[in-house]
Amino acid sequence: MSYAVKQDLIDRFGEKELRELTDRTNRPPTTIDDTVVGRAVNDATALIDGYIAKKYSLPLVTVPDILVKVAADLARYFLHGKAADKDSPVTAAYNQAVAWLKDVAKGLIELDDGGEAPEPAGGGAIKTSAPNRVFTRDSLKGF
């Protein structure tokens, strides 16, 4: 399951930008390459899952609107690749999205996914066993 689709990227960033970022054969760019878009969206989804799986069972029952925005910002950054300037709005949106995901993973932000958070790991007791001591105060007396 992806958190964003091609149409989400078009709605947020425009068809022209997607053509320029994905059409790697035609000059000037004339089409949106679905394979390139799909790869960026899948990379964004994998990154999101890596953060939210710590607190939520995957796949999510429903996708909150904020995750669509986060996925779109991440995918856009991935589409820009090395061309994304460190001071650009694209990089700023990426950094903001990652910071938000870190807050979700820490439990500072809660997602309304329509489901339940997974149960935390149980706190059982640790049991160990070891052989009797070979060297004791009595056996080492006189050394």
HUMO-V602145 format. One record per pair of residues at least 12 apart in sequence whose ideal C-beta (glycine too) atoms are under 6 Angstrom apart, sorted by the first residue. I is the first residue (numbers start at 1). J is the second residue. If there is no record, write none. Layout:
I:J + I:J
This chain:
1:59 + 2:41 + 2:45 + 3:45 + 3:48 + 3:63 + 3:67 + 3:68 + 3:71 + 4:41 + 4:68 + 4:71 + 4:72 + 6:37 + 8:68 + 8:72 + 9:72 + 12:72 + 13:76 + 18:32 + 19:32 + 21:79 + 22:36 + 22:37 + 40:75 + 40:78 + 40:79 + 41:75 + 43:78 + 44:71 + 44:74 + 44:75 + 47:74 + 51:101 + 51:104 + 51:105 + 52:104 + 54:105 + 55:117 + 56:113 + 56:117 + 57:118 + 60:113 + 61:113 + 61:114 + 61:115 + 62:113 + 62:114 + 64:111 + 64:112 + 70:97 + 73:93 + 73:97 + 74:97 + 76:90 + 77:90 + 77:94
